[in-house]
Amino acid sequence: MTPEVGTVLVLPAAAMVAAARDALVGRQRDIEVVAAALAAGRSILMEGPPGTGKTTLLRALAAGAGVGLVLVEGNAELSPGRLVGHHDPSRVLSEGYRDETFVPGPLLEAMTAGALLYVEELNRVPEETLNVLLGVLSERRAQVPRFGEVVAAPTFRLVAAMNPFDAVGTGRITPALYDRTCRVSVGYQTEEEERSIVARVAPGPTDLIGAAVRAVRLSRSHPDLRIGSSVRGAIDIVAVAGALGDIRSDGRDVGLDAALTALSGRVTVREGVARSAEDVVADIWAAATAPPPAGDSPGKAIGPDQPLPPLEVRTEAVNHR
């Protein structure tokens, strides 16, 4: 039987780690640290760019622990009423304020079921809603007007995520919230691991997978881009290129068009840069598919922090669409 620590049940760390290892490629440290924090009854704030497998990790950990996972999309419209719940206005008119007229929100659903509550984009959540979460983190209970007190089940945990690199439409997270959570920084995986992810999700030619992964990694450090692409961009490049190759029979390049389709909407051009996202993606794809410089071993990958090699194909690449 799982031991009880105060009002918090210790979750099975070994089972969570085993489930997450089967679901993710790499991320051994992140799996162990997050599983340990959840097992110890702690709530977590995960910081990192999108597309790094945070949701996949939490789904696997919840499954390994035998608890549910309730997802909440953080945005400016996430009011306390939407998070906690509300009384059905039509029923209140005919029945008055009763427990039966209350519609629980995701927070109360997770608290009563003992599930993991996963709040995405926490730094987009309004301050009054964050204050509700602070109270739950401190007391493991919520006071709901005209409904009463709701106490969290022993297996309830809060996990929040945010992208600290995106400042548009976001707010500052208060020290009080950091003080009540364990912070885990989640970065991009290695190039080899990202190739394995793409091969698992969108099987394709090895050289195409390698070029797609190099392209998204180059996008993360390109001087003209403020935000690059996650591995999802590489997955889409391979998938679109495969389907496009089945359509075309005239030998036209499918890789460039697949890259433009998959990446031009994912990357964000820096303020003040006159070039379009398509121009930058064309440069990146040319660099990702260029043969290695003389003296480099075959198959040596261009790292995400290395400068782009000189290109003479910029205009041709863009006009080739």
C-alpha positions as CSV (number, residue, x, y, z in Angstrom):
1,M,0.0,0.0,0.0
2,T,1.3,3.5,-0.9
3,P,2.5,5.3,2.2
4,E,0.9,8.5,3.3
5,V,2.8,11.7,4.1
6,G,0.5,14.1,5.8
7,T,-2.3,14.8,3.3
8,V,-0.2,13.8,0.3
9,L,0.3,10.2,-0.9
10,V,3.7,9.2,-2.2
11,L,3.4,8.3,-5.9
12,P,5.3,5.2,-7.3
13,A,8.5,6.8,-8.7
14,A,9.9,3.6,-10.2
15,A,6.6,2.9,-12.1
16,M,6.5,6.5,-13.4
17,V,10.1,6.4,-14.6
18,A,9.5,3.1,-16.4
19,A,6.4,4.4,-18.2
20,A,8.1,7.6,-19.3
21,R,11.2,5.7,-20.6
22,D,8.9,3.8,-22.9
23,A,7.2,6.9,-24.2
24,L,10.1,9.3,-24.7
25,V,13.4,9.3,-26.5
26,G,16.2,10.3,-24.2
27,R,15.4,12.8,-21.4
28,Q,16.6,10.4,-18.7
29,R,17.5,13.2,-16.3
30,D,14.2,15.1,-16.8
31,I,12.2,11.9,-16.4
32,E,13.9,11.1,-13.1
33,V,13.8,14.6,-11.6
34,V,10.1,15.2,-12.5
35,A,9.1,11.8,-11.3
36,A,11.0,12.2,-8.0
37,A,9.4,15.6,-7.4
38,L,5.9,14.3,-8.1
39,A,6.5,11.2,-6.0
40,A,7.6,13.4,-3.1
41,G,4.3,15.3,-3.2
42,R,5.7,18.5,-4.8
43,S,4.2,20.7,-7.5
44,I,6.3,21.6,-10.4
45,L,7.0,24.5,-12.8
46,M,8.5,23.4,-16.0
47,E,10.3,26.0,-18.1
48,G,11.3,25.5,-21.7
49,P,10.4,26.1,-25.3
50,P,7.4,24.5,-26.9
51,G,7.8,21.1,-28.6
52,T,10.2,19.6,-26.0
53,G,7.9,16.8,-25.0
54,K,6.5,18.2,-21.7
55,T,3.0,17.0,-22.3
56,T,4.2,13.5,-23.5
57,L,6.3,13.3,-20.3
58,L,3.4,14.1,-18.0
59,R,1.0,11.8,-19.7
60,A,3.5,8.9,-19.3
61,L,4.2,9.8,-15.7
62,A,0.5,10.0,-14.8
63,A,-0.1,6.7,-16.5
64,G,2.8,5.1,-14.5
65,A,1.4,6.5,-11.3
66,G,-2.1,5.3,-12.1
67,V,-3.7,8.8,-11.8
68,G,-5.4,11.0,-14.3
69,L,-4.1,14.1,-16.2
70,V,-6.2,17.2,-16.6
71,L,-4.9,19.7,-19.2
72,V,-5.6,23.4,-19.0
73,E,-4.5,25.8,-21.7
74,G,-3.2,29.0,-20.1
75,N,-4.3,32.2,-21.7
76,A,-5.7,35.7,-20.9
77,E,-9.3,34.2,-20.9
78,L,-8.6,31.7,-18.1
79,S,-10.6,33.4,-15.4
80,P,-10.9,32.0,-11.9
81,G,-14.5,30.9,-12.7
82,R,-13.3,28.9,-15.7
83,L,-10.5,27.3,-13.7
84,V,-12.5,26.6,-10.6
85,G,-16.0,26.2,-11.9
86,H,-19.4,28.0,-11.7
87,H,-23.0,27.6,-11.0
88,D,-25.2,26.9,-14.0
89,P,-27.2,30.2,-14.4
90,S,-30.3,28.5,-15.9
91,R,-30.5,26.0,-13.1
92,V,-29.8,28.7,-10.4
93,L,-32.9,30.6,-11.6
94,S,-35.2,27.7,-11.1
95,E,-33.4,25.8,-8.2
96,G,-31.3,28.4,-6.5
97,Y,-27.7,28.0,-5.4
98,R,-27.3,24.3,-4.7
99,D,-24.4,21.8,-5.0
100,E,-26.3,20.2,-7.8
101,T,-26.2,23.4,-9.9
102,F,-22.4,23.7,-9.6
103,V,-20.3,22.8,-12.7
104,P,-16.8,22.0,-11.6
105,G,-13.9,23.4,-13.6
106,P,-10.6,21.6,-14.3
107,L,-9.0,22.6,-11.0
108,L,-11.8,21.0,-8.9
109,E,-11.9,18.0,-11.2
110,A,-8.2,17.4,-10.7
111,M,-8.4,18.0,-7.0
112,T,-11.3,15.7,-6.3
113,A,-10.0,13.0,-8.6
114,G,-6.5,13.1,-7.3
115,A,-5.2,13.8,-10.8
116,L,-2.2,15.8,-12.1
117,L,-3.4,19.3,-13.2
118,Y,-1.2,20.5,-16.1
119,V,-1.5,24.2,-16.8
120,E,0.2,25.2,-20.0
121,E,1.5,28.7,-20.7
122,L,1.3,29.7,-17.1
123,N,2.8,33.2,-17.7
124,R,-0.2,34.0,-19.9
125,V,-2.7,33.4,-17.1
126,P,-4.3,36.5,-15.4
127,E,-3.0,37.5,-12.0
128,E,-6.3,36.8,-10.2
129,T,-6.3,33.2,-11.6
130,L,-2.7,32.7,-10.5
131,N,-3.8,33.8,-7.0
132,V,-6.3,30.9,-6.9
133,L,-3.5,28.5,-7.8
134,L,-1.3,30.0,-5.1
135,G,-4.0,29.3,-2.5
136,V,-4.3,25.7,-3.6
137,L,-0.5,25.2,-3.6
138,S,-0.3,26.5,0.0
139,E,-3.3,24.8,1.5
140,R,-4.3,22.0,-0.9
141,R,-7.9,23.2,-0.6
142,A,-10.1,25.8,-2.3
143,Q,-12.9,28.0,-0.9
144,V,-15.6,28.3,-3.6
145,P,-18.3,30.9,-3.0
146,R,-21.8,29.5,-2.7
147,F,-20.4,26.0,-2.9
148,G,-18.0,25.5,0.0
149,E,-14.6,24.1,0.7
150,V,-13.0,21.5,-1.6
151,V,-10.0,19.6,-0.3
152,A,-7.5,18.0,-2.7
153,A,-7.2,14.3,-2.8
154,P,-3.9,12.9,-1.6
155,T,-2.6,12.2,-5.1
156,F,-3.4,15.7,-6.5
157,R,-0.4,17.6,-8.0
158,L,-0.1,20.8,-9.9
159,V,2.3,21.0,-12.9
160,A,2.6,24.3,-14.8
161,A,4.7,25.0,-17.9
162,M,5.9,28.2,-19.5
163,N,8.1,29.4,-22.3
164,P,10.5,31.9,-20.7
165,F,11.8,33.0,-24.1
166,D,8.5,34.4,-25.4
167,A,7.6,37.8,-23.9
168,V,4.7,38.6,-26.2
169,G,1.4,38.6,-24.3
170,T,3.0,37.2,-21.1
171,G,3.3,38.4,-17.5
172,R,5.8,38.0,-14.8
173,I,5.6,35.0,-12.5
174,T,5.7,36.1,-8.9
175,P,8.4,34.9,-6.4
176,A,5.5,33.5,-4.3
177,L,4.7,30.9,-7.0
178,Y,8.3,30.0,-7.5
179,D,8.5,29.5,-3.7
180,R,5.7,27.0,-3.8
181,T,6.9,24.9,-6.7
182,C,10.0,23.0,-7.8
183,R,11.4,24.4,-11.0
184,V,12.6,22.1,-13.8
185,S,14.3,23.5,-16.9
186,V,13.5,21.5,-20.0
187,G,15.6,22.2,-23.1
188,Y,15.9,20.8,-26.6
189,Q,17.1,17.3,-27.0
190,T,20.4,16.3,-28.7
191,E,20.5,16.1,-32.5
192,E,20.7,12.3,-32.4
193,E,17.7,12.1,-30.1
194,E,15.7,14.5,-32.4
195,R,16.5,12.3,-35.4
196,S,15.2,9.3,-33.5
197,I,12.0,11.1,-32.6
198,V,11.4,12.1,-36.3
199,A,12.2,8.6,-37.5
200,R,9.7,7.2,-34.9
201,V,6.9,9.6,-35.8
202,A,7.4,10.2,-39.5
203,P,9.6,7.4,-41.0
204,G,11.5,8.5,-44.1
205,P,14.9,8.5,-45.8
206,T,17.8,8.9,-43.4
207,D,19.3,11.8,-45.4
208,L,16.0,13.7,-45.4
209,I,15.5,13.1,-41.6
210,G,19.0,14.4,-41.0
211,A,18.5,17.5,-43.1
212,A,15.1,18.2,-41.5
213,V,16.6,18.0,-38.0
214,R,19.6,20.1,-38.9
215,A,17.2,22.7,-40.4
216,V,15.2,23.1,-37.2
217,R,18.3,23.2,-35.0
218,L,19.8,25.9,-37.3
219,S,16.6,27.9,-37.0
220,R,17.0,28.2,-33.2
221,S,20.3,30.2,-33.5
222,H,19.8,32.0,-36.8
223,P,20.6,35.7,-36.4
224,D,17.5,36.8,-38.3
225,L,15.1,34.7,-36.1
226,R,13.8,35.5,-32.6
227,I,12.1,32.1,-32.2
228,G,13.1,28.9,-34.1
229,S,11.3,25.6,-34.6
230,S,10.8,22.6,-32.4
231,V,11.3,19.1,-33.5
232,R,7.7,19.2,-34.7
233,G,8.9,21.2,-37.7
234,A,11.3,18.4,-38.7
235,I,8.5,15.9,-38.3
236,D,6.3,17.9,-40.7
237,I,9.2,18.4,-43.2
238,V,9.6,14.7,-43.5
239,A,5.9,13.9,-43.7
240,V,5.2,16.7,-46.2
241,A,8.2,15.8,-48.4
242,G,7.1,12.2,-48.5
243,A,3.6,13.0,-49.6
244,L,4.8,15.7,-52.1
245,G,7.2,13.2,-53.6
246,D,4.3,10.9,-54.4
247,I,2.5,13.7,-56.1
248,R,5.4,15.1,-58.2
249,S,6.9,13.2,-61.1
250,D,8.9,16.0,-62.8
251,G,11.9,16.0,-60.5
252,R,11.2,19.3,-58.8
253,D,12.7,19.7,-55.3
254,V,10.3,18.5,-52.6
255,G,12.6,19.2,-49.7
256,L,12.6,23.0,-50.0
257,D,8.9,23.3,-50.5
258,A,8.3,20.9,-47.5
259,A,10.7,23.1,-45.4
260,L,8.9,26.3,-46.4
261,T,5.5,24.7,-45.6
262,A,6.6,23.3,-42.3
263,L,8.8,26.1,-40.9
264,S,7.7,29.5,-42.3
265,G,4.8,29.6,-39.8
266,R,6.8,28.2,-36.9
267,V,9.7,30.6,-36.9
268,T,9.5,34.3,-35.9
269,V,11.6,36.9,-37.6
270,R,13.4,39.4,-35.4
271,E,12.0,42.9,-35.2
272,G,13.8,45.2,-37.7
273,V,14.8,42.4,-40.0
274,A,13.5,43.2,-43.5
275,R,13.6,39.6,-44.8
276,S,10.6,37.3,-44.8
277,A,10.3,34.0,-42.9
278,E,10.3,32.3,-46.3
279,D,13.7,33.9,-47.2
280,V,15.2,32.8,-44.0
281,V,13.9,29.3,-44.2
282,A,15.2,28.9,-47.7
283,D,18.7,29.9,-46.4
284,I,18.4,27.5,-43.6
285,W,17.3,24.6,-45.8
286,A,20.3,25.3,-48.2
287,A,22.7,25.2,-45.3
288,A,21.1,22.0,-43.9
289,T,21.4,20.2,-47.2
290,A,24.8,21.5,-48.2
291,P,27.7,19.0,-48.3
292,P,30.1,19.2,-45.3
293,P,33.1,21.5,-45.7
294,A,36.3,19.9,-46.9
295,G,38.1,18.0,-44.1
296,D,34.9,17.3,-42.1
297,S,34.0,13.7,-41.7
298,P,31.0,12.5,-43.7
299,G,27.7,13.0,-42.0
300,K,29.0,15.5,-39.5
301,A,26.0,17.6,-38.5
302,I,25.9,21.4,-38.3
303,G,25.3,22.3,-34.7
304,P,22.6,24.6,-33.6
305,D,25.1,27.2,-32.4
306,Q,27.4,27.2,-35.4
307,P,27.2,30.1,-37.9
308,L,25.6,29.5,-41.3
309,P,28.1,28.8,-44.1
310,P,28.3,31.3,-47.0
311,L,25.4,30.8,-49.4
312,E,25.1,31.7,-53.1
313,V,21.7,30.2,-53.6
314,R,19.4,32.5,-51.6
315,T,17.5,34.1,-54.5
316,E,17.3,30.9,-56.6
317,A,16.1,29.0,-53.5
318,V,13.2,31.4,-52.9
319,N,12.2,31.6,-56.5
320,H,12.3,27.8,-56.8
321,R,8.9,27.4,-55.1
